[in-house]
Amino acid sequence: MGDTPNLYEALRHFADSWALAALTLVFAAILLWIFRPGSRRNYQNQADIPFKYDREGRKDD
């Protein structure tokens, strides 16, 4: 067991390099998806679902 890397060290090296890069790309893709042009209306419609049948709820502006 002298110079051969063990499983922990190999996984640690992977997590420090490629996994971090992959998760950063996933995070950036999620942000781009959330803030894409035209998504505001969709999110507003989803936010208004609880008030859809509420007579005293939000009125259309």
CHARMM-style PDB file with segment names, atoms N, HN, CA, C and O in Angstrom:
ATOM      1  N   MET     1       0.818  -1.196   0.000  1.00  0.00      PROA
ATOM      2  CA  MET     1       0.000   0.000   0.000  1.00  0.00      PROA
ATOM      3  C   MET     1       0.860   1.258   0.000  1.00  0.00      PROA
ATOM      4  O   MET     1       0.434   2.294   0.511  1.00  0.00      PROA
ATOM      5  N   GLY     2       2.009   1.187  -0.540  1.00  0.00      PROA
ATOM      6  HN  GLY     2       2.355   0.346  -0.955  1.00  0.00      PROA
ATOM      7  CA  GLY     2       2.934   2.297  -0.502  1.00  0.00      PROA
ATOM      8  C   GLY     2       2.504   3.481  -1.344  1.00  0.00      PROA
ATOM      9  O   GLY     2       1.935   4.439  -0.820  1.00  0.00      PROA
ATOM     10  N   ASP     3       2.766   3.430  -2.630  1.00  0.00      PROA
ATOM     11  HN  ASP     3       3.228   2.652  -3.055  1.00  0.00      PROA
ATOM     12  CA  ASP     3       2.544   4.588  -3.479  1.00  0.00      PROA
ATOM     13  C   ASP     3       1.258   4.528  -4.290  1.00  0.00      PROA
ATOM     14  O   ASP     3       0.962   5.472  -5.022  1.00  0.00      PROA
ATOM     15  N   THR     4       0.490   3.462  -4.186  1.00  0.00      PROA
ATOM     16  HN  THR     4       0.730   2.695  -3.591  1.00  0.00      PROA
ATOM     17  CA  THR     4      -0.738   3.370  -4.973  1.00  0.00      PROA
ATOM     18  C   THR     4      -1.840   4.180  -4.304  1.00  0.00      PROA
ATOM     19  O   THR     4      -2.070   4.044  -3.102  1.00  0.00      PROA
ATOM     20  N   PRO     5      -2.527   5.026  -5.082  1.00  0.00      PROA
ATOM     21  CA  PRO     5      -3.609   5.826  -4.487  1.00  0.00      PROA
ATOM     22  C   PRO     5      -4.802   4.939  -4.146  1.00  0.00      PROA
ATOM     23  O   PRO     5      -5.152   4.024  -4.891  1.00  0.00      PROA
ATOM     24  N   ASN     6      -5.400   5.226  -3.030  1.00  0.00      PROA
ATOM     25  HN  ASN     6      -5.116   5.969  -2.425  1.00  0.00      PROA
ATOM     26  CA  ASN     6      -6.574   4.440  -2.642  1.00  0.00      PROA
ATOM     27  C   ASN     6      -7.843   5.070  -3.221  1.00  0.00      PROA
ATOM     28  O   ASN     6      -7.797   6.144  -3.820  1.00  0.00      PROA
ATOM     29  N   LEU     7      -8.942   4.408  -3.038  1.00  0.00      PROA
ATOM     30  HN  LEU     7      -8.980   3.535  -2.551  1.00  0.00      PROA
ATOM     31  CA  LEU     7     -10.215   4.847  -3.613  1.00  0.00      PROA
ATOM     32  C   LEU     7     -10.611   6.224  -3.096  1.00  0.00      PROA
ATOM     33  O   LEU     7     -11.108   7.052  -3.860  1.00  0.00      PROA
ATOM     34  N   TYR     8     -10.400   6.475  -1.826  1.00  0.00      PROA
ATOM     35  HN  TYR     8      -9.996   5.803  -1.205  1.00  0.00      PROA
ATOM     36  CA  TYR     8     -10.767   7.770  -1.253  1.00  0.00      PROA
ATOM     37  C   TYR     8     -10.016   8.904  -1.940  1.00  0.00      PROA
ATOM     38  O   TYR     8     -10.612   9.920  -2.299  1.00  0.00      PROA
ATOM     39  N   GLU     9      -8.732   8.735  -2.120  1.00  0.00      PROA
ATOM     40  HN  GLU     9      -8.248   7.909  -1.829  1.00  0.00      PROA
ATOM     41  CA  GLU     9      -7.940   9.786  -2.750  1.00  0.00      PROA
ATOM     42  C   GLU     9      -8.356   9.995  -4.202  1.00  0.00      PROA
ATOM     43  O   GLU     9      -8.379  11.128  -4.682  1.00  0.00      PROA
ATOM     44  N   ALA    10      -8.681   8.925  -4.897  1.00  0.00      PROA
ATOM     45  HN  ALA    10      -8.663   8.005  -4.507  1.00  0.00      PROA
ATOM     46  CA  ALA    10      -9.117   9.047  -6.287  1.00  0.00      PROA
ATOM     47  C   ALA    10     -10.449   9.781  -6.372  1.00  0.00      PROA
ATOM     48  O   ALA    10     -10.623  10.654  -7.222  1.00  0.00      PROA
ATOM     49  N   LEU    11     -11.388   9.433  -5.501  1.00  0.00      PROA
ATOM     50  HN  LEU    11     -11.246   8.724  -4.810  1.00  0.00      PROA
ATOM     51  CA  LEU    11     -12.685  10.116  -5.501  1.00  0.00      PROA
ATOM     52  C   LEU    11     -12.541  11.566  -5.060  1.00  0.00      PROA
ATOM     53  O   LEU    11     -13.237  12.442  -5.572  1.00  0.00      PROA
ATOM     54  N   ARG    12     -11.657  11.820  -4.130  1.00  0.00      PROA
ATOM     55  HN  ARG    12     -11.091  11.108  -3.714  1.00  0.00      PROA
ATOM     56  CA  ARG    12     -11.419  13.190  -3.661  1.00  0.00      PROA
ATOM     57  C   ARG    12     -10.855  14.047  -4.794  1.00  0.00      PROA
ATOM     58  O   ARG    12     -11.270  15.190  -4.986  1.00  0.00      PROA
ATOM     59  N   HSD    13      -9.913  13.485  -5.534  1.00  0.00      PROA
ATOM     60  HN  HSD    13      -9.576  12.556  -5.378  1.00  0.00      PROA
ATOM     61  CA  HSD    13      -9.346  14.216  -6.663  1.00  0.00      PROA
ATOM     62  C   HSD    13     -10.415  14.480  -7.725  1.00  0.00      PROA
ATOM     63  O   HSD    13     -10.469  15.576  -8.283  1.00  0.00      PROA
ATOM     64  N   PHE    14     -11.255  13.504  -8.009  1.00  0.00      PROA
ATOM     65  HN  PHE    14     -11.212  12.614  -7.556  1.00  0.00      PROA
ATOM     66  CA  PHE    14     -12.339  13.680  -8.972  1.00  0.00      PROA
ATOM     67  C   PHE    14     -13.307  14.762  -8.507  1.00  0.00      PROA
ATOM     68  O   PHE    14     -13.706  15.618  -9.296  1.00  0.00      PROA
ATOM     69  N   ALA    15     -13.682  14.729  -7.242  1.00  0.00      PROA
ATOM     70  HN  ALA    15     -13.358  14.034  -6.601  1.00  0.00      PROA
ATOM     71  CA  ALA    15     -14.628  15.712  -6.711  1.00  0.00      PROA
ATOM     72  C   ALA    15     -14.031  17.108  -6.726  1.00  0.00      PROA
ATOM     73  O   ALA    15     -14.751  18.082  -6.947  1.00  0.00      PROA
ATOM     74  N   ASP    16     -12.738  17.224  -6.498  1.00  0.00      PROA
ATOM     75  HN  ASP    16     -12.153  16.433  -6.319  1.00  0.00      PROA
ATOM     76  CA  ASP    16     -12.097  18.535  -6.490  1.00  0.00      PROA
ATOM     77  C   ASP    16     -11.930  19.117  -7.885  1.00  0.00      PROA
ATOM     78  O   ASP    16     -11.774  20.330  -8.026  1.00  0.00      PROA
ATOM     79  N   SER    17     -11.958  18.301  -8.899  1.00  0.00      PROA
ATOM     80  HN  SER    17     -12.084  17.315  -8.785  1.00  0.00      PROA
ATOM     81  CA  SER    17     -11.703  18.824 -10.234  1.00  0.00      PROA
ATOM     82  C   SER    17     -12.934  18.721 -11.132  1.00  0.00      PROA
ATOM     83  O   SER    17     -13.623  19.719 -11.344  1.00  0.00      PROA
ATOM     84  N   TRP    18     -13.215  17.557 -11.651  1.00  0.00      PROA
ATOM     85  HN  TRP    18     -12.655  16.746 -11.478  1.00  0.00      PROA
ATOM     86  CA  TRP    18     -14.265  17.406 -12.653  1.00  0.00      PROA
ATOM     87  C   TRP    18     -15.662  17.544 -12.082  1.00  0.00      PROA
ATOM     88  O   TRP    18     -16.526  18.140 -12.725  1.00  0.00      PROA
ATOM     89  N   ALA    19     -15.909  17.018 -10.910  1.00  0.00      PROA
ATOM     90  HN  ALA    19     -15.207  16.534 -10.387  1.00  0.00      PROA
ATOM     91  CA  ALA    19     -17.249  17.129 -10.329  1.00  0.00      PROA
ATOM     92  C   ALA    19     -17.576  18.583 -10.010  1.00  0.00      PROA
ATOM     93  O   ALA    19     -18.711  19.022 -10.196  1.00  0.00      PROA
ATOM     94  N   LEU    20     -16.592  19.324  -9.534  1.00  0.00      PROA
ATOM     95  HN  LEU    20     -15.670  18.967  -9.383  1.00  0.00      PROA
ATOM     96  CA  LEU    20     -16.811  20.743  -9.256  1.00  0.00      PROA
ATOM     97  C   LEU    20     -17.128  21.501 -10.539  1.00  0.00      PROA
ATOM     98  O   LEU    20     -18.018  22.351 -10.554  1.00  0.00      PROA
ATOM     99  N   ALA    21     -16.416  21.201 -11.601  1.00  0.00      PROA
ATOM    100  HN  ALA    21     -15.693  20.510 -11.589  1.00  0.00      PROA
ATOM    101  CA  ALA    21     -16.678  21.849 -12.883  1.00  0.00      PROA
ATOM    102  C   ALA    21     -18.068  21.479 -13.402  1.00  0.00      PROA
ATOM    103  O   ALA    21     -18.786  22.340 -13.909  1.00  0.00      PROA
ATOM    104  N   ALA    22     -18.448  20.221 -13.283  1.00  0.00      PROA
ATOM    105  HN  ALA    22     -17.864  19.521 -12.872  1.00  0.00      PROA
ATOM    106  CA  ALA    22     -19.761  19.778 -13.756  1.00  0.00      PROA
ATOM    107  C   ALA    22     -20.883  20.439 -12.962  1.00  0.00      PROA
ATOM    108  O   ALA    22     -21.869  20.887 -13.547  1.00  0.00      PROA
ATOM    109  N   LEU    23     -20.747  20.506 -11.655  1.00  0.00      PROA
ATOM    110  HN  LEU    23     -19.946  20.142 -11.180  1.00  0.00      PROA
ATOM    111  CA  LEU    23     -21.784  21.134 -10.835  1.00  0.00      PROA
ATOM    112  C   LEU    23     -21.868  22.636 -11.087  1.00  0.00      PROA
ATOM    113  O   LEU    23     -22.951  23.217 -11.017  1.00  0.00      PROA
ATOM    114  N   THR    24     -20.736  23.265 -11.378  1.00  0.00      PROA
ATOM    115  HN  THR    24     -19.857  22.793 -11.435  1.00  0.00      PROA
ATOM    116  CA  THR    24     -20.754  24.679 -11.720  1.00  0.00      PROA
ATOM    117  C   THR    24     -21.513  24.908 -13.026  1.00  0.00      PROA
ATOM    118  O   THR    24     -22.282  25.863 -13.139  1.00  0.00      PROA
ATOM    119  N   LEU    25     -21.301  24.038 -14.009  1.00  0.00      PROA
ATOM    120  HN  LEU    25     -20.676  23.262 -13.918  1.00  0.00      PROA
ATOM    121  CA  LEU    25     -22.034  24.145 -15.268  1.00  0.00      PROA
ATOM    122  C   LEU    25     -23.522  23.896 -15.075  1.00  0.00      PROA
ATOM    123  O   LEU    25     -24.343  24.581 -15.686  1.00  0.00      PROA
ATOM    124  N   VAL    26     -23.883  22.938 -14.245  1.00  0.00      PROA
ATOM    125  HN  VAL    26     -23.216  22.381 -13.750  1.00  0.00      PROA
ATOM    126  CA  VAL    26     -25.295  22.665 -13.960  1.00  0.00      PROA
ATOM    127  C   VAL    26     -25.936  23.877 -13.283  1.00  0.00      PROA
ATOM    128  O   VAL    26     -27.056  24.257 -13.621  1.00  0.00      PROA
ATOM    129  N   PHE    27     -25.233  24.476 -12.338  1.00  0.00      PROA
ATOM    130  HN  PHE    27     -24.323  24.167 -12.064  1.00  0.00      PROA
ATOM    131  CA  PHE    27     -25.747  25.655 -11.639  1.00  0.00      PROA
ATOM    132  C   PHE    27     -25.955  26.812 -12.619  1.00  0.00      PROA
ATOM    133  O   PHE    27     -26.978  27.494 -12.564  1.00  0.00      PROA
ATOM    134  N   ALA    28     -24.999  27.031 -13.504  1.00  0.00      PROA
ATOM    135  HN  ALA    28     -24.168  26.477 -13.549  1.00  0.00      PROA
ATOM    136  CA  ALA    28     -25.125  28.102 -14.493  1.00  0.00      PROA
ATOM    137  C   ALA    28     -26.291  27.824 -15.439  1.00  0.00      PROA
ATOM    138  O   ALA    28     -27.020  28.747 -15.804  1.00  0.00      PROA
ATOM    139  N   ALA    29     -26.476  26.575 -15.837  1.00  0.00      PROA
ATOM    140  HN  ALA    29     -25.884  25.825 -15.540  1.00  0.00      PROA
ATOM    141  CA  ALA    29     -27.586  26.227 -16.725  1.00  0.00      PROA
ATOM    142  C   ALA    29     -28.927  26.467 -16.036  1.00  0.00      PROA
ATOM    143  O   ALA    29     -29.868  26.943 -16.669  1.00  0.00      PROA
ATOM    144  N   ILE    30     -29.023  26.148 -14.765  1.00  0.00      PROA
ATOM    145  HN  ILE    30     -28.258  25.761 -14.250  1.00  0.00      PROA
ATOM    146  CA  ILE    30     -30.262  26.394 -14.019  1.00  0.00      PROA
ATOM    147  C   ILE    30     -30.558  27.890 -13.948  1.00  0.00      PROA
ATOM    148  O   ILE    30     -31.699  28.313 -14.135  1.00  0.00      PROA
ATOM    149  N   LEU    31     -29.525  28.686 -13.676  1.00  0.00      PROA
ATOM    150  HN  LEU    31     -28.598  28.343 -13.524  1.00  0.00      PROA
ATOM    151  CA  LEU    31     -29.735  30.136 -13.628  1.00  0.00      PROA
ATOM    152  C   LEU    31     -30.181  30.681 -14.978  1.00  0.00      PROA
ATOM    153  O   LEU    31     -31.076  31.523 -15.046  1.00  0.00      PROA
ATOM    154  N   LEU    32     -29.564  30.206 -16.043  1.00  0.00      PROA
ATOM    155  HN  LEU    32     -28.837  29.522 -15.987  1.00  0.00      PROA
ATOM    156  CA  LEU    32     -29.973  30.656 -17.376  1.00  0.00      PROA
ATOM    157  C   LEU    32     -31.406  30.252 -17.680  1.00  0.00      PROA
ATOM    158  O   LEU    32     -32.146  31.015 -18.301  1.00  0.00      PROA
ATOM    159  N   TRP    33     -31.806  29.059 -17.249  1.00  0.00      PROA
ATOM    160  HN  TRP    33     -31.205  28.439 -16.745  1.00  0.00      PROA
ATOM    161  CA  TRP    33     -33.175  28.594 -17.484  1.00  0.00      PROA
ATOM    162  C   TRP    33     -34.183  29.437 -16.700  1.00  0.00      PROA
ATOM    163  O   TRP    33     -35.244  29.786 -17.217  1.00  0.00      PROA
ATOM    164  N   ILE    34     -33.849  29.755 -15.468  1.00  0.00      PROA
ATOM    165  HN  ILE    34     -32.987  29.471 -15.048  1.00  0.00      PROA
ATOM    166  CA  ILE    34     -34.772  30.526 -14.634  1.00  0.00      PROA
ATOM    167  C   ILE    34     -34.939  31.942 -15.151  1.00  0.00      PROA
ATOM    168  O   ILE    34     -36.056  32.457 -15.190  1.00  0.00      PROA
ATOM    169  N   PHE    35     -33.847  32.578 -15.546  1.00  0.00      PROA
ATOM    170  HN  PHE    35     -32.940  32.159 -15.514  1.00  0.00      PROA
ATOM    171  CA  PHE    35     -33.891  33.980 -15.946  1.00  0.00      PROA
ATOM    172  C   PHE    35     -33.927  34.169 -17.460  1.00  0.00      PROA
ATOM    173  O   PHE    35     -33.532  35.220 -17.963  1.00  0.00      PROA
ATOM    174  N   ARG    36     -34.396  33.161 -18.185  1.00  0.00      PROA
ATOM    175  HN  ARG    36     -34.717  32.307 -17.776  1.00  0.00      PROA
ATOM    176  CA  ARG    36     -34.478  33.299 -19.637  1.00  0.00      PROA
ATOM    177  C   ARG    36     -35.566  34.308 -19.999  1.00  0.00      PROA
ATOM    178  O   ARG    36     -36.515  34.501 -19.239  1.00  0.00      PROA
ATOM    179  N   PRO    37     -35.428  34.948 -21.155  1.00  0.00      PROA
ATOM    180  CA  PRO    37     -36.429  35.927 -21.572  1.00  0.00      PROA
ATOM    181  C   PRO    37     -37.809  35.280 -21.742  1.00  0.00      PROA
ATOM    182  O   PRO    37     -37.927  34.184 -22.289  1.00  0.00      PROA
ATOM    183  N   GLY    38     -38.827  35.959 -21.276  1.00  0.00      PROA
ATOM    184  HN  GLY    38     -38.731  36.850 -20.831  1.00  0.00      PROA
ATOM    185  CA  GLY    38     -40.188  35.469 -21.435  1.00  0.00      PROA
ATOM    186  C   GLY    38     -40.668  34.537 -20.342  1.00  0.00      PROA
ATOM    187  O   GLY    38     -41.818  34.099 -20.368  1.00  0.00      PROA
ATOM    188  N   SER    39     -39.820  34.227 -19.388  1.00  0.00      PROA
ATOM    189  HN  SER    39     -38.885  34.583 -19.366  1.00  0.00      PROA
ATOM    190  CA  SER    39     -40.239  33.281 -18.352  1.00  0.00      PROA
ATOM    191  C   SER    39     -41.027  33.950 -17.231  1.00  0.00      PROA
ATOM    192  O   SER    39     -41.687  33.273 -16.442  1.00  0.00      PROA
ATOM    193  N   ARG    40     -40.958  35.262 -17.161  1.00  0.00      PROA
ATOM    194  HN  ARG    40     -40.422  35.812 -17.802  1.00  0.00      PROA
ATOM    195  CA  ARG    40     -41.632  35.962 -16.066  1.00  0.00      PROA
ATOM    196  C   ARG    40     -43.145  35.709 -16.079  1.00  0.00      PROA
ATOM    197  O   ARG    40     -43.746  35.489 -15.028  1.00  0.00      PROA
ATOM    198  N   ARG    41     -43.753  35.741 -17.257  1.00  0.00      PROA
ATOM    199  HN  ARG    41     -43.265  35.920 -18.112  1.00  0.00      PROA
ATOM    200  CA  ARG    41     -45.197  35.519 -17.346  1.00  0.00      PROA
ATOM    201  C   ARG    41     -45.557  34.108 -16.891  1.00  0.00      PROA
ATOM    202  O   ARG    41     -46.559  33.908 -16.203  1.00  0.00      PROA
ATOM    203  N   ASN    42     -44.746  33.141 -17.273  1.00  0.00      PROA
ATOM    204  HN  ASN    42     -43.933  33.303 -17.832  1.00  0.00      PROA
ATOM    205  CA  ASN    42     -44.998  31.759 -16.875  1.00  0.00      PROA
ATOM    206  C   ASN    42     -44.925  31.611 -15.357  1.00  0.00      PROA
ATOM    207  O   ASN    42     -45.786  30.976 -14.749  1.00  0.00      PROA
ATOM    208  N   TYR    43     -43.903  32.194 -14.754  1.00  0.00      PROA
ATOM    209  HN  TYR    43     -43.204  32.709 -15.249  1.00  0.00      PROA
ATOM    210  CA  TYR    43     -43.762  32.101 -13.297  1.00  0.00      PROA
ATOM    211  C   TYR    43     -44.874  32.861 -12.586  1.00  0.00      PROA
ATOM    212  O   TYR    43     -45.328  32.443 -11.521  1.00  0.00      PROA
ATOM    213  N   GLN    44     -45.317  33.977 -13.168  1.00  0.00      PROA
ATOM    214  HN  GLN    44     -44.949  34.317 -14.033  1.00  0.00      PROA
ATOM    215  CA  GLN    44     -46.414  34.727 -12.560  1.00  0.00      PROA
ATOM    216  C   GLN    44     -47.705  33.921 -12.605  1.00  0.00      PROA
ATOM    217  O   GLN    44     -48.473  33.923 -11.644  1.00  0.00      PROA
ATOM    218  N   ASN    45     -47.949  33.227 -13.724  1.00  0.00      PROA
ATOM    219  HN  ASN    45     -47.325  33.225 -14.505  1.00  0.00      PROA
ATOM    220  CA  ASN    45     -49.138  32.376 -13.813  1.00  0.00      PROA
ATOM    221  C   ASN    45     -49.086  31.249 -12.787  1.00  0.00      PROA
ATOM    222  O   ASN    45     -50.102  30.921 -12.173  1.00  0.00      PROA
ATOM    223  N   GLN    46     -47.931  30.666 -12.600  1.00  0.00      PROA
ATOM    224  HN  GLN    46     -47.106  30.932 -13.098  1.00  0.00      PROA
ATOM    225  CA  GLN    46     -47.789  29.604 -11.606  1.00  0.00      PROA
ATOM    226  C   GLN    46     -47.975  30.144 -10.191  1.00  0.00      PROA
ATOM    227  O   GLN    46     -48.549  29.466  -9.338  1.00  0.00      PROA
ATOM    228  N   ALA    47     -47.497  31.352  -9.941  1.00  0.00      PROA
ATOM    229  HN  ALA    47     -47.032  31.903 -10.634  1.00  0.00      PROA
ATOM    230  CA  ALA    47     -47.641  31.942  -8.609  1.00  0.00      PROA
ATOM    231  C   ALA    47     -49.096  32.271  -8.301  1.00  0.00      PROA
ATOM    232  O   ALA    47     -49.488  32.303  -7.134  1.00  0.00      PROA
ATOM    233  N   ASP    48     -49.903  32.517  -9.334  1.00  0.00      PROA
ATOM    234  HN  ASP    48     -49.584  32.491 -10.282  1.00  0.00      PROA
ATOM    235  CA  ASP    48     -51.305  32.882  -9.129  1.00  0.00      PROA
ATOM    236  C   ASP    48     -52.234  31.681  -9.002  1.00  0.00      PROA
ATOM    237  O   ASP    48     -53.428  31.865  -8.765  1.00  0.00      PROA
ATOM    238  N   ILE    49     -51.738  30.477  -9.148  1.00  0.00      PROA
ATOM    239  HN  ILE    49     -50.768  30.327  -9.341  1.00  0.00      PROA
ATOM    240  CA  ILE    49     -52.586  29.281  -9.073  1.00  0.00      PROA
ATOM    241  C   ILE    49     -53.373  29.207  -7.764  1.00  0.00      PROA
ATOM    242  O   ILE    49     -54.563  28.897  -7.819  1.00  0.00      PROA
ATOM    243  N   PRO    50     -52.787  29.472  -6.587  1.00  0.00      PROA
ATOM    244  CA  PRO    50     -53.585  29.374  -5.358  1.00  0.00      PROA
ATOM    245  C   PRO    50     -54.746  30.356  -5.305  1.00  0.00      PROA
ATOM    246  O   PRO    50     -55.720  30.124  -4.588  1.00  0.00      PROA
ATOM    247  N   PHE    51     -54.653  31.451  -6.056  1.00  0.00      PROA
ATOM    248  HN  PHE    51     -53.861  31.639  -6.638  1.00  0.00      PROA
ATOM    249  CA  PHE    51     -55.696  32.469  -6.017  1.00  0.00      PROA
ATOM    250  C   PHE    51     -56.676  32.365  -7.182  1.00  0.00      PROA
ATOM    251  O   PHE    51     -57.525  33.240  -7.353  1.00  0.00      PROA
ATOM    252  N   LYS    52     -56.572  31.334  -7.964  1.00  0.00      PROA
ATOM    253  HN  LYS    52     -55.883  30.623  -7.825  1.00  0.00      PROA
ATOM    254  CA  LYS    52     -57.374  31.229  -9.183  1.00  0.00      PROA
ATOM    255  C   LYS    52     -58.871  31.248  -8.891  1.00  0.00      PROA
ATOM    256  O   LYS    52     -59.629  31.888  -9.620  1.00  0.00      PROA
ATOM    257  N   TYR    53     -59.301  30.575  -7.867  1.00  0.00      PROA
ATOM    258  HN  TYR    53     -58.686  30.055  -7.275  1.00  0.00      PROA
ATOM    259  CA  TYR    53     -60.717  30.500  -7.545  1.00  0.00      PROA
ATOM    260  C   TYR    53     -61.068  31.299  -6.299  1.00  0.00      PROA
ATOM    261  O   TYR    53     -62.159  31.146  -5.750  1.00  0.00      PROA
ATOM    262  N   ASP    54     -60.160  32.144  -5.855  1.00  0.00      PROA
ATOM    263  HN  ASP    54     -59.274  32.269  -6.302  1.00  0.00      PROA
ATOM    264  CA  ASP    54     -60.391  32.977  -4.680  1.00  0.00      PROA
ATOM    265  C   ASP    54     -61.004  34.299  -5.139  1.00  0.00      PROA
ATOM    266  O   ASP    54     -60.393  35.030  -5.919  1.00  0.00      PROA
ATOM    267  N   ARG    55     -62.186  34.601  -4.665  1.00  0.00      PROA
ATOM    268  HN  ARG    55     -62.682  34.008  -4.031  1.00  0.00      PROA
ATOM    269  CA  ARG    55     -62.880  35.810  -5.112  1.00  0.00      PROA
ATOM    270  C   ARG    55     -62.217  37.080  -4.585  1.00  0.00      PROA
ATOM    271  O   ARG    55     -62.319  38.137  -5.208  1.00  0.00      PROA
ATOM    272  N   GLU    56     -61.543  36.983  -3.448  1.00  0.00      PROA
ATOM    273  HN  GLU    56     -61.459  36.125  -2.942  1.00  0.00      PROA
ATOM    274  CA  GLU    56     -60.892  38.163  -2.877  1.00  0.00      PROA
ATOM    275  C   GLU    56     -59.402  38.190  -3.213  1.00  0.00      PROA
ATOM    276  O   GLU    56     -58.671  39.051  -2.721  1.00  0.00      PROA
ATOM    277  N   GLY    57     -58.964  37.288  -4.016  1.00  0.00      PROA
ATOM    278  HN  GLY    57     -59.557  36.589  -4.415  1.00  0.00      PROA
ATOM    279  CA  GLY    57     -57.540  37.189  -4.334  1.00  0.00      PROA
ATOM    280  C   GLY    57     -57.063  38.249  -5.303  1.00  0.00      PROA
ATOM    281  O   GLY    57     -57.699  39.285  -5.493  1.00  0.00      PROA
ATOM    282  N   ARG    58     -55.961  37.968  -5.891  1.00  0.00      PROA
ATOM    283  HN  ARG    58     -55.444  37.126  -5.737  1.00  0.00      PROA
ATOM    284  CA  ARG    58     -55.309  38.913  -6.783  1.00  0.00      PROA
ATOM    285  C   ARG    58     -56.131  39.155  -8.053  1.00  0.00      PROA
ATOM    286  O   ARG    58     -56.656  38.226  -8.667  1.00  0.00      PROA
ATOM    287  N   LYS    59     -56.218  40.395  -8.410  1.00  0.00      PROA
ATOM    288  HN  LYS    59     -55.791  41.149  -7.911  1.00  0.00      PROA
ATOM    289  CA  LYS    59     -56.921  40.782  -9.639  1.00  0.00      PROA
ATOM    290  C   LYS    59     -55.886  40.933 -10.750  1.00  0.00      PROA
ATOM    291  O   LYS    59     -54.734  41.278 -10.486  1.00  0.00      PROA
ATOM    292  N   ASP    60     -56.289  40.678 -11.971  1.00  0.00      PROA
ATOM    293  HN  ASP    60     -57.225  40.398 -12.185  1.00  0.00      PROA
ATOM    294  CA  ASP    60     -55.392  40.882 -13.114  1.00  0.00      PROA
ATOM    295  C   ASP    60     -55.114  42.367 -13.275  1.00  0.00      PROA
ATOM    296  O   ASP    60     -56.033  43.186 -13.270  1.00  0.00      PROA
ATOM    297  N   ASP    61     -53.846  42.704 -13.416  1.00  0.00      PROA
ATOM    298  HN  ASP    61     -53.099  42.038 -13.420  1.00  0.00      PROA
ATOM    299  CA  ASP    61     -53.464  44.107 -13.574  1.00  0.00      PROA
ATOM    300  C   ASP    61     -53.535  44.536 -15.000  1.00  0.00      PROA
ATOM    301  OT1 ASP    61     -53.245  45.691 -15.312  1.00  0.00      PROA
TER     302      ASP     61
END
